[in-house]
Amino acid sequence: MADDKAFLEYVVKALVDNPDDVKIDRTVDEMGVLITMTVNSADMGKIIGRQGNTAKAIRTLLRVIGMKNNARVNLKINEPEGGTHHSAPASMDASEASRSVDAALEDLKGI
């Protein structure tokens, strides 16, 4: 199992109430790595977090792992079947994501 997929599985299963319902698929193409995740509808709030902060943090950590392996890693969180679509918070644009990754790497250099 790839480092990024194993990391995501570990973190997500620790956060949710229904770890057996966590499904993670990993595909690689010329654009990089796409990890697609599905969780139980009751656990979506735990994965997204307030204002999307938990999902943003998970995505940032996956990007850092990807940079370590010279790969671009993106995470797609599927809406569970029967889930109700709420207006999701605006996701980071590419420049925000780059700044977040750069800041995370700077923090790691200080360790």
C-alpha positions in Angstrom: 0.0 0.0 0.0 1.3 3.5 -0.9 2.4 5.8 2.0 -0.3 8.3 1.2 -3.2 5.8 1.1 -2.0 4.1 4.3 -1.7 7.4 6.0 -5.2 8.5 4.9 -6.7 5.2 6.0 -5.1 5.4 9.4 -6.2 9.0 10.1 -9.7 8.7 8.7 -10.5 5.4 10.5 -9.3 7.0 13.8 -11.7 9.9 13.3 -14.9 8.1 12.3 -17.4 6.1 14.2 -17.8 3.5 11.4 -14.3 2.6 10.3 -15.4 -0.5 8.4 -17.4 1.8 6.1 -14.3 3.7 5.0 -13.4 3.0 1.3 -10.3 4.4 -0.3 -9.3 4.1 -3.9 -6.0 5.3 -5.3 -5.3 6.0 -9.0 -2.2 7.4 -10.7 -2.2 9.2 -14.1 -0.2 11.9 -15.8 -1.8 14.5 -13.5 -0.6 12.8 -10.3 -2.2 10.7 -7.6 -6.0 10.9 -7.0 -7.3 9.4 -3.8 -11.0 8.9 -3.7 -12.6 8.3 -0.3 -16.1 7.3 0.8 -17.3 7.2 4.4 -20.5 6.5 6.2 -22.9 9.4 5.8 -23.1 9.7 9.6 -19.3 10.4 9.6 -19.1 13.1 6.9 -19.2 15.9 9.5 -16.2 14.4 11.3 -14.2 14.2 8.1 -15.2 17.7 6.8 -14.9 19.5 10.1 -16.0 23.0 10.9 -15.8 25.2 7.8 -14.0 22.3 6.1 -10.9 22.6 8.3 -10.4 18.9 9.0 -10.6 18.1 5.3 -8.2 20.9 4.5 -5.8 19.7 7.1 -5.9 16.1 5.7 -5.4 17.4 2.1 -2.4 19.5 3.2 -0.8 16.5 4.9 -1.4 14.3 1.9 0.3 17.0 -0.3 3.3 17.1 2.0 3.6 13.3 1.8 3.2 13.5 -2.0 6.0 16.2 -2.2 8.3 13.8 -0.2 7.6 11.2 -3.0 7.7 13.7 -5.8 4.0 13.2 -6.6 1.0 15.5 -6.7 -1.7 14.1 -4.4 -5.3 15.1 -4.5 -8.1 13.9 -2.3 -11.7 13.6 -3.4 -14.3 12.9 -0.7 -17.4 11.3 -2.2 -20.8 12.2 -0.9 -22.3 9.0 0.6 -25.3 7.4 -1.0 -28.4 8.9 0.5 -26.4 11.8 1.9 -27.9 15.3 1.7 -25.8 17.8 -0.2 -25.2 20.9 1.9 -23.5 23.9 0.6 -19.9 23.1 1.2 -17.4 25.7 2.3 -15.3 27.1 -0.5 -12.2 24.9 -1.0 -8.7 26.3 -1.3 -7.6 27.5 -4.7 -4.2 26.3 -5.9 -2.3 29.3 -4.6 -3.8 28.9 -1.1 -2.9 25.2 -1.2 0.7 26.0 -2.2 1.0 28.5 0.5 -0.3 26.0 3.1 2.1 23.3 1.9 5.0 25.8 1.9 4.1 26.9 5.4 3.9 23.2 6.5 7.3 22.5 5.0 8.8 25.5 6.7 7.4 24.3 10.0 8.9 20.8 9.4 12.3 22.3 8.7 12.3 23.8 12.2 11.9 20.4 13.8 
